[in-house]
Amino acid sequence: MRTAWLCFLLLMLALPSPAESRTRSDKEHKRRAHTRVVHTIFLGPWHTVPYSPNPDVATPTHSQLRVRALVVDGRIADWTAGDIHPVTETSYTVRQALRINDALPTATHEHWIWQPGAWLSVNRLTRRVSVLHLPGFDPRISHVVWFRDLAAYCGLRGAKNPQLTALIARISVRKALLSTKISPWNPAQDPTLLSTPACAPATWQLDPLRVSFQPTIGKPLTYSLVGDTPILMQPNPTTTSSSSIPIP
């Protein structure tokens, strides 16, 4: 009996008091708070990969593509190609790079190729990565030139009767600010439409804010932007653009 009583006393002495339990719990909570995972988002190093352009589409003659991994919290969220365009101090846009299985249904092995894809919007603070909806954007012919949160490019509009179109899009607006038809787009009747660039890269200018489109087929177009309203500038041989500042 005395032995059992002695064991009980030793057990009671070994158990922590309620105050000590609370102190230990607080210390454990602080330790876990200090060891929380730090969330990160960044672009990895450059890699050179084989590039397989569509032979029927006007593309550069190079056969390689430089890509970088978009890493979110230590995991690859997507792949990107080309330089980034800073929109704000915490966000930027970058072209997506797609790895596509190009094997025919009858093939016994997969055949992976790299292709440039859509444009991505990346937020460094929230670590959110989203695919941008650029109206009429077509990876085959569209070369986007960014200024602030505006994208200027040539694209295709219309499902039944596609039209080559001059477009200006804003990141936060799904509807295009500008959508002007340039010419019909029917490669089946005119294969040269795919063998030559549809448009040269758009040109932005400041003071006043303007953007110019130079299609391969059709007349050049220049628009002045007043707020969100593009105004077509009529060509004037006596007016020069020397007073405008080009934006590279």
PELINDA-V464176 format. One record per backbone hydrogen bond with DSSP energy under -0.5 kcal/mol. CO is the residue of the C=O (numbers start at 1). NH is the residue of the N-H. E is the energy in kcal/mol with one decimal. If there is no record, write none. Layout:
co=CO nh=NH e=E
co=CO nh=NH e=E
This chain:
co=1 nh=5 e=-2.2
co=2 nh=6 e=-2.1
co=3 nh=7 e=-2.1
co=4 nh=8 e=-1.9
co=5 nh=9 e=-2.0
co=6 nh=10 e=-2.1
co=7 nh=11 e=-2.0
co=8 nh=12 e=-2.1
co=9 nh=13 e=-2.1
co=10 nh=14 e=-1.5
co=11 nh=15 e=-1.3
co=17 nh=21 e=-2.4
co=18 nh=22 e=-2.1
co=19 nh=23 e=-2.2
co=20 nh=24 e=-2.5
co=21 nh=25 e=-2.2
co=22 nh=26 e=-2.4
co=23 nh=27 e=-2.4
co=24 nh=28 e=-2.3
co=25 nh=29 e=-2.2
co=26 nh=30 e=-2.3
co=27 nh=31 e=-2.4
co=28 nh=32 e=-2.3
co=29 nh=33 e=-2.0
co=30 nh=34 e=-2.0
co=31 nh=35 e=-1.0
co=33 nh=36 e=-1.0
co=37 nh=39 e=-0.6
co=40 nh=73 e=-3.1
co=42 nh=71 e=-2.9
co=45 nh=69 e=-0.5
co=47 nh=49 e=-0.6
co=47 nh=67 e=-2.9
co=49 nh=65 e=-2.9
co=50 nh=114 e=-0.7
co=51 nh=53 e=-0.6
co=54 nh=57 e=-1.9
co=57 nh=59 e=-0.6
co=63 nh=51 e=-2.9
co=65 nh=49 e=-2.9
co=65 nh=67 e=-0.6
co=66 nh=82 e=-0.8
co=67 nh=47 e=-2.4
co=68 nh=80 e=-3.0
co=69 nh=44 e=-2.9
co=69 nh=71 e=-0.8
co=70 nh=72 e=-0.5
co=70 nh=77 e=-3.1
co=70 nh=78 e=-1.2
co=71 nh=42 e=-2.1
co=72 nh=75 e=-1.6
co=75 nh=72 e=-3.0
co=75 nh=77 e=-0.6
co=78 nh=70 e=-3.2
co=79 nh=97 e=-2.7
co=80 nh=68 e=-2.2
co=81 nh=95 e=-0.7
co=84 nh=86 e=-0.5
co=85 nh=93 e=-2.2
co=90 nh=124 e=-3.4
co=91 nh=87 e=-2.0
co=91 nh=88 e=-1.6
co=92 nh=122 e=-2.9
co=93 nh=85 e=-2.7
co=94 nh=120 e=-3.1
co=95 nh=81 e=-2.4
co=96 nh=117 e=-3.7
co=98 nh=100 e=-0.7
co=98 nh=115 e=-2.4
co=100 nh=102 e=-0.8
co=100 nh=113 e=-2.8
co=104 nh=107 e=-1.7
co=111 nh=102 e=-4.5
co=113 nh=100 e=-2.9
co=114 nh=52 e=-1.2
co=115 nh=98 e=-3.4
co=118 nh=96 e=-3.4
co=119 nh=132 e=-3.0
co=120 nh=94 e=-1.7
co=121 nh=130 e=-2.2
co=122 nh=92 e=-2.0
co=122 nh=124 e=-0.6
co=123 nh=127 e=-1.5
co=128 nh=123 e=-2.2
co=130 nh=121 e=-3.0
co=132 nh=134 e=-0.9
co=133 nh=135 e=-0.7
co=134 nh=137 e=-2.2
co=136 nh=156 e=-2.2
co=138 nh=141 e=-1.3
co=138 nh=142 e=-3.2
co=142 nh=144 e=-0.6
co=143 nh=202 e=-0.5
co=144 nh=146 e=-0.5
co=145 nh=152 e=-2.2
co=147 nh=150 e=-2.7
co=149 nh=171 e=-2.0
co=150 nh=147 e=-2.5
co=151 nh=169 e=-2.5
co=152 nh=145 e=-2.2
co=153 nh=167 e=-2.7
co=155 nh=165 e=-2.9
co=157 nh=163 e=-2.3
co=162 nh=185 e=-2.3
co=163 nh=157 e=-1.9
co=164 nh=182 e=-3.6
co=164 nh=183 e=-1.2
co=165 nh=155 e=-2.7
co=166 nh=180 e=-2.3
co=167 nh=153 e=-2.0
co=168 nh=177 e=-2.1
co=168 nh=178 e=-1.6
co=169 nh=151 e=-2.8
co=170 nh=173 e=-1.5
co=178 nh=168 e=-1.6
co=180 nh=166 e=-2.9
co=183 nh=164 e=-2.8
co=186 nh=189 e=-1.1
co=186 nh=190 e=-2.0
co=190 nh=193 e=-2.0
co=191 nh=194 e=-1.5
co=191 nh=195 e=-0.6
co=192 nh=196 e=-1.0
co=194 nh=58 e=-1.0
co=198 nh=216 e=-2.7
co=198 nh=217 e=-0.5
co=200 nh=214 e=-0.5
co=203 nh=212 e=-2.4
co=204 nh=247 e=-2.6
co=205 nh=210 e=-2.1
co=206 nh=245 e=-1.9
co=208 nh=210 e=-0.5
co=209 nh=225 e=-2.4
co=210 nh=205 e=-2.6
co=211 nh=223 e=-2.8
co=212 nh=203 e=-2.1
co=213 nh=221 e=-2.3
co=214 nh=200 e=-2.4
co=216 nh=218 e=-0.6
co=221 nh=213 e=-3.3
co=222 nh=233 e=-3.3
co=223 nh=211 e=-2.2
co=224 nh=226 e=-0.6
co=224 nh=231 e=-3.0
co=225 nh=227 e=-0.6
co=226 nh=229 e=-1.7
co=228 nh=230 e=-0.6
co=229 nh=226 e=-2.3
co=231 nh=224 e=-3.1
co=232 nh=234 e=-0.6
co=236 nh=239 e=-1.9
co=241 nh=244 e=-1.4
co=244 nh=246 e=-0.6
co=245 nh=206 e=-2.5
co=246 nh=248 e=-0.6
co=247 nh=204 e=-0.6
